[in-house]
Amino acid sequence: MTLGKATIIDALSSLELQQPGAAAAAVYDRPIALRLLYEDPASGEEHYIVRYPAGVKGRVHTHTAGHTIVVLEGRLHANGQVIGPGAYAHFPGGEEMQHQSGGDRDCLFVLLFHGPFDVHLAENV
């Protein structure tokens, strides 16, 4: 049996991560780390593994595309709620949001953008 193409990564927590570009970095009060896992050339959808250092603070912002987060390690503060490993959060496109570290440990999560990445900082917050 012949199966189709797949992107398979066995140990997400062991991947080497890097700092994001300036647009994404502007959201946070200190550097975060990430790595692109997959990009769909047709839709622009992007998947990342992201690590927030303990205590990192994020600014309120929006994205054109919706995105989904699945927490793997640590705690994430997402729109006023702190969630932990195994948690899921979905943010609709165009809605104001804030996500940042939610504890005294780093937070590792998978981030699925449902379209190309962009970011717009909220001006009134």
Residue pairs with C-beta under 8 A, 6 or more apart in sequence:
7 37
7 38
9 15
9 37
12 49
12 72
12 108
12 110
13 72
13 73
13 108
15 35
15 49
16 35
17 33
17 34
17 35
17 49
17 50
17 51
18 33
18 34
18 35
19 25
19 31
19 32
19 33
19 34
20 32
20 34
23 118
23 119
24 32
24 34
24 117
24 119
25 31
25 32
26 59
26 119
26 121
27 58
27 59
27 61
27 119
27 121
28 52
28 56
28 57
28 58
28 59
28 100
29 56
29 57
29 58
30 53
30 56
31 53
32 50
32 51
32 52
32 53
32 56
33 50
33 51
33 53
34 48
34 49
34 50
34 51
34 111
35 48
35 49
36 46
36 47
36 48
37 47
37 48
37 49
37 110
38 45
38 46
38 47
39 45
39 46
39 47
40 46
43 115
44 65
44 115
44 116
45 65
45 112
45 113
45 114
45 115
45 116
46 112
46 113
46 116
46 117
47 110
47 111
47 112
47 113
48 110
48 111
48 112
48 113
49 108
49 109
49 110
49 111
50 108
50 109
50 110
50 111
51 106
51 107
51 108
52 74
52 76
52 100
52 101
52 106
52 107
52 109
53 101
53 106
54 74
54 101
54 103
54 104
54 105
54 106
54 107
55 101
55 104
56 100
56 101
57 100
57 101
58 98
58 99
58 100
59 98
59 121
59 122
59 125
60 96
60 97
60 98
60 121
60 122
60 125
61 96
61 97
61 98
61 119
61 120
61 121
61 122
62 93
62 94
62 95
62 96
62 97
62 119
62 120
62 122
63 91
63 93
63 94
63 97
63 113
63 117
63 118
63 119
63 120
64 93
64 94
64 115
64 116
64 118
65 93
65 113
65 114
65 115
65 116
65 117
65 118
66 90
66 91
66 92
66 93
66 114
66 115
67 90
67 91
67 93
67 111
67 112
67 113
67 114
68 88
68 89
68 90
68 91
68 111
68 112
68 114
69 76
69 78
69 88
69 89
69 90
69 91
69 99
69 109
69 110
69 111
69 112
70 87
70 88
70 109
70 110
70 112
71 83
71 84
71 85
71 86
71 87
71 88
71 89
71 107
71 108
71 109
72 85
72 108
72 109
72 110
73 85
73 105
73 106
73 107
73 108
74 84
74 85
74 101
74 102
74 103
74 105
74 106
74 107
74 108
75 82
75 83
75 84
75 101
75 102
75 103
75 105
75 107
76 82
76 83
76 84
76 87
76 89
76 99
76 100
76 101
76 102
76 107
76 109
77 98
77 99
77 100
77 101
77 102
78 89
78 97
78 98
78 99
78 102
79 89
79 91
79 97
79 98
79 99
80 98
82 102
82 103
83 89
83 102
84 102
89 99
91 97
91 99
93 114
93 115
96 122
96 125
101 107
